[in-house]
């Protein structure tokens, strides 16, 4: 199982359509991107996709943040989800890069409960620029 993290806290996954790997993408509206996939390969499909889920195999691998930023700059307006090993401290960065939500394992949710994520939900206030402007 997994937990979806949003600015409002933990919730169950409400996406019930198949999510397929990029190499198998046909008429589906949801795709999984590996952290090594090039988002430009989706350029012609962005309007058709409702969900793009980007893998984070390790909290030390930030390539997914770059992929999210690129997809938003390419015009993707659908749901963008980080999944894998994203930790609560990375939540503000994920939101600033364009992710709408993060999918974490039940084990990670037990180690980093909802209150740790909720503390970072005001992600626009948790950057150095916001602190300098105060």
HELIX and SHEET records of a PDB file:
HELIX    1   1 UNK A   22  UNK A   24  5                                   3    
HELIX    2   2 UNK A   39  UNK A   45  5                                   7    
HELIX    3   3 UNK A   63  UNK A   73  1                                  11    
HELIX    4   4 UNK A   88  UNK A   90  5                                   3    
HELIX    5   5 UNK A   91  UNK A   97  1                                   7    
HELIX    6   6 UNK A  106  UNK A  111  1                                   6    
HELIX    7   7 UNK A  114  UNK A  118  1                                   5    
HELIX    8   8 UNK A  123  UNK A  125  5                                   3    
HELIX    9   9 UNK A  128  UNK A  133  1                                   6    
SHEET    1   A 7 UNK A   9  UNK A  11  0                                        
SHEET    2   A 7 UNK A   2  UNK A   6 -1                                        
SHEET    3   A 7 UNK A 101  UNK A 105 -1                                        
SHEET    4   A 7 UNK A  79  UNK A  84  1                                        
SHEET    5   A 7 UNK A  51  UNK A  56  1                                        
SHEET    6   A 7 UNK A  30  UNK A  33  1                                        
SHEET    7   A 7 UNK A  20  UNK A  21  1                                        
END                                                                             
